[in-house]
């Protein structure tokens, strides 16, 4: 397990724990790829990844918590749980790191009701973000 993976993943944990995303832009590689559970194509680039992760942070702002973690070399798999509008959400963040920056971020969510609710909430947040920019 490399120290850079620990550093980047620990920084991500700190952001999620505090709800503050200062430094997230620097933590993301310029060529970062984001894999959304509700969009069928990979989202490429730092700016779009930042937009998705910031919006997700607002959607999951209540009782979000990581419940399991597996780290290996340049990759971490973080299982999370939360509730959104009384729907229990279970998912994983798969994060790949290179040179202490996130280069790949994949989110998977279950069950189907949770996917549908997250889709609804994320589309609303992304529409607000796009209107504000």
C-alpha positions as CSV (number, residue, x, y, z in Angstrom):
1,X,0.0,0.0,0.0
2,X,1.6,3.3,-1.1
3,X,1.7,6.4,1.1
4,X,0.2,8.5,-1.7
5,X,-3.0,6.3,-1.7
6,X,-3.3,6.7,2.1
7,X,-2.8,10.5,1.9
8,X,-5.3,11.1,-0.9
9,X,-8.0,8.7,0.5
10,X,-7.5,10.2,4.0
11,X,-8.0,13.7,2.5
12,X,-11.2,12.4,0.9
13,X,-12.4,11.0,4.2
14,X,-11.7,14.3,5.9
15,X,-13.8,16.2,3.3
16,X,-16.7,13.8,3.7
17,X,-16.6,13.9,7.5
18,X,-16.6,17.7,7.6
19,X,-18.7,18.4,4.6
20,X,-16.0,20.9,3.5
21,X,-14.5,20.4,0.1
22,X,-11.7,22.9,0.3
23,X,-8.8,21.4,-1.6
24,X,-11.0,19.0,-3.6
25,X,-10.0,20.6,-6.9
26,X,-6.4,20.0,-6.1
27,X,-7.1,16.5,-5.0
28,X,-8.6,15.6,-8.4
29,X,-6.3,15.0,-11.4
30,X,-6.9,17.2,-14.4
31,X,-7.8,14.1,-16.4
32,X,-9.9,12.5,-13.6
33,X,-12.8,10.2,-14.8
34,X,-16.0,10.1,-12.8
35,X,-18.4,7.1,-13.2
36,X,-21.9,8.0,-12.1
37,X,-24.4,5.4,-11.1
38,X,-27.1,7.4,-13.0
39,X,-25.2,8.5,-16.2
40,X,-24.3,5.9,-18.7
41,X,-21.1,7.5,-20.0
42,X,-17.9,8.3,-18.1
43,X,-17.6,12.0,-17.2
44,X,-14.1,13.1,-18.1
45,X,-12.1,15.9,-16.5
46,X,-11.5,17.7,-13.2
47,X,-14.3,20.3,-13.6
48,X,-17.1,17.8,-14.3
49,X,-15.9,15.4,-11.6
50,X,-15.8,18.3,-9.1
51,X,-19.3,19.3,-10.0
52,X,-20.6,15.7,-9.5
53,X,-18.8,15.2,-6.2
54,X,-19.9,18.5,-4.8
55,X,-23.5,17.9,-5.8
56,X,-23.3,14.4,-4.3
57,X,-22.0,15.9,-1.1
58,X,-25.1,18.0,-0.8
59,X,-27.5,15.1,-1.7
60,X,-25.8,12.9,0.9
61,X,-25.5,15.5,3.7
62,X,-27.6,13.9,6.4
63,X,-26.4,10.5,7.8
64,X,-23.8,9.5,5.2
65,X,-21.1,7.2,6.6
66,X,-18.5,4.9,5.4
67,X,-19.0,1.4,6.9
68,X,-16.2,-0.6,5.2
69,X,-13.0,0.1,3.5
70,X,-10.5,-2.0,1.4
71,X,-7.2,-0.4,0.2
72,X,-4.7,-2.0,-2.1
73,X,-1.8,-0.2,-3.8
74,X,-3.4,2.7,-5.8
75,X,-7.1,1.8,-5.2
76,X,-9.6,2.1,-2.4
77,X,-13.1,0.7,-2.2
78,X,-15.2,2.5,0.3
79,X,-18.7,1.1,1.2
80,X,-21.2,3.7,2.4
81,X,-24.7,3.9,3.8
82,X,-27.1,6.7,4.2
83,X,-30.8,7.5,3.8
84,X,-32.3,10.0,1.3
85,X,-36.0,10.8,1.8
86,X,-36.4,7.8,4.0
87,X,-34.9,5.4,1.4
88,X,-31.9,3.4,2.6
89,X,-29.0,3.8,0.3
90,X,-26.0,1.4,0.1
91,X,-23.2,1.9,-2.2
92,X,-19.5,1.9,-2.9
93,X,-17.0,4.5,-4.0
94,X,-14.1,3.0,-6.0
95,X,-11.2,5.5,-6.0
96,X,-8.0,5.1,-7.9
97,X,-5.1,7.4,-7.1
98,X,-1.9,8.4,-8.8
99,X,0.7,10.9,-7.5
100,X,-1.6,11.7,-4.6
101,X,-4.4,12.7,-6.9
102,X,-7.7,11.0,-7.7
103,X,-7.6,9.8,-11.3
104,X,-10.7,7.6,-11.3
105,X,-13.9,7.8,-9.1
106,X,-16.6,5.2,-9.6
107,X,-19.9,5.2,-7.6
108,X,-22.2,2.2,-7.5
109,X,-25.5,2.3,-5.6
110,X,-28.2,-0.2,-4.6
111,X,-31.2,-1.0,-4.3
112,X,-33.1,0.2,-7.3
113,X,-35.3,2.6,-5.2
114,X,-32.1,4.3,-4.0
115,X,-30.7,4.6,-7.6
116,X,-34.0,6.2,-8.7
117,X,-34.0,8.7,-5.7
118,X,-30.3,9.6,-6.2
119,X,-31.0,10.1,-9.9
120,X,-33.8,12.5,-9.1
121,X,-31.8,14.4,-6.5
122,X,-28.6,14.6,-8.5
123,X,-30.3,15.8,-11.6
124,X,-31.9,18.6,-9.6
125,X,-28.5,19.6,-8.0
126,X,-26.7,19.5,-11.3
127,X,-29.3,21.6,-13.0
128,X,-28.9,24.2,-10.2
129,X,-25.1,24.1,-10.5
130,X,-25.2,24.5,-14.3
131,X,-27.7,27.4,-13.9
132,X,-25.4,29.1,-11.4
133,X,-22.3,28.9,-13.6
